[in-house]
């Protein structure tokens, strides 16, 4: 029997799944046609759960200990917006980056994720700006 979650539970569960560092656990929250959009200058998107799955190990190794702390959530039907802090270690440096994600959740799966995070904060914290 499939897991039944609300839209908010799906979005926040997806973010929580990063703490395990298991790409399969993360991808379990997204639809086959998942659209991963980034509005930040340093981000890059993807289309499809398979492509997303292929990219996750690189992301998780680049950002060791990746985890999202949810600061605020607003849900309205299929739309869920989450304000978060992303924490990880990048090249031996701890980072804390604020951001927001806009999710579309259909039938318990994320179909679209639009991520906007503070690229300048990342560059400053890593000594690149």
C-alpha positions in Angstrom: 0.0 0.0 0.0 1.5 3.4 -1.0 2.5 5.9 1.7 -0.1 8.7 2.0 1.3 12.1 2.9 -0.1 15.6 2.7 1.6 18.0 0.4 3.4 19.7 3.3 4.5 16.4 4.7 5.9 15.4 1.2 7.8 18.7 0.9 9.2 18.7 4.4 9.9 14.9 4.3 11.9 15.5 1.1 14.0 18.1 2.7 14.6 15.9 5.8 15.7 13.0 3.6 18.9 14.9 2.7 20.2 14.3 6.2 20.6 10.6 5.5 22.7 11.2 2.5 21.0 8.5 0.5 20.1 9.5 -3.1 17.4 6.8 -3.3 15.7 8.2 -0.1 15.7 11.6 -1.7 14.4 10.6 -5.1 11.6 8.5 -3.5 9.8 11.9 -3.0 9.9 13.0 -6.6 7.8 12.2 -9.7 9.3 10.6 -12.8 9.0 13.9 -14.7 10.4 15.9 -11.8 11.5 19.4 -12.8 14.3 20.7 -10.6 14.6 24.5 -11.2 17.2 26.8 -9.7 16.7 30.6 -9.7 20.1 31.3 -8.0 23.0 32.2 -10.3 25.2 29.3 -9.1 22.5 26.6 -9.3 21.7 24.3 -12.1 18.5 22.5 -12.8 17.5 19.1 -14.2 14.5 17.4 -15.7 13.4 13.8 -14.8 13.9 11.7 -11.7 16.6 9.6 -13.4 18.8 12.7 -14.2 18.2 14.1 -10.7 19.2 10.7 -9.2 22.4 10.7 -11.3 23.4 14.1 -10.1 22.7 13.6 -6.4 25.9 11.7 -5.4 28.0 14.6 -6.7 25.9 17.1 -4.8 26.0 15.1 -1.6 29.8 14.6 -1.8 30.4 18.3 -2.6 28.2 19.4 0.3 29.1 16.9 3.0 26.6 16.5 5.8 23.9 18.4 3.8 20.8 19.2 5.7 17.9 21.6 5.5 16.4 23.2 8.6 12.8 24.3 7.8 12.1 27.7 9.2 8.6 28.3 7.8 6.1 26.5 5.7 3.1 27.6 3.8 0.9 25.1 2.0 -2.1 25.8 -0.2 -3.3 22.7 -2.0 -0.6 21.4 -4.4 1.6 24.4 -3.7 4.1 24.3 -0.7 6.6 27.1 0.0 9.4 26.4 2.5 11.9 28.9 3.9 15.0 27.1 5.0 18.6 27.2 6.1 20.9 24.8 4.2 23.9 23.6 6.2 26.8 21.5 5.0 30.6 21.4 4.8 32.1 22.6 1.5 35.8 22.1 1.0 36.3 21.8 4.7 34.3 25.0 5.5 31.0 24.9 7.3 28.3 26.9 5.5 24.8 28.1 6.4 22.8 29.4 3.4 19.3 30.8 3.6 16.9 30.0 0.9 13.3 29.2 -0.2 11.8 26.4 -2.2 8.5 26.4 -4.0 7.1 22.9 -4.5 4.3 21.5 -6.6 3.1 18.2 -5.1 0.7 15.9 -6.9 -0.5 12.6 -5.6 2.2 12.5 -2.9 5.1 13.2 -5.3 7.0 16.4 -6.0 6.5 17.3 -9.7 8.4 20.7 -9.5 10.9 22.2 -7.1 12.0 25.8 -7.6 14.9 26.7 -5.4 16.2 30.2 -4.6 19.2 30.4 -2.3 21.6 33.1 -1.5 24.5 32.6 -3.8 26.4 35.6 -2.5 26.3 34.2 1.1 27.7 31.0 -0.2 30.6 32.8 -2.0 31.4 34.9 1.0 31.3 31.9 3.5 33.6 29.9 1.2 36.1 32.8 0.6 35.2 33.3 -3.0 33.8 36.8 -2.7 
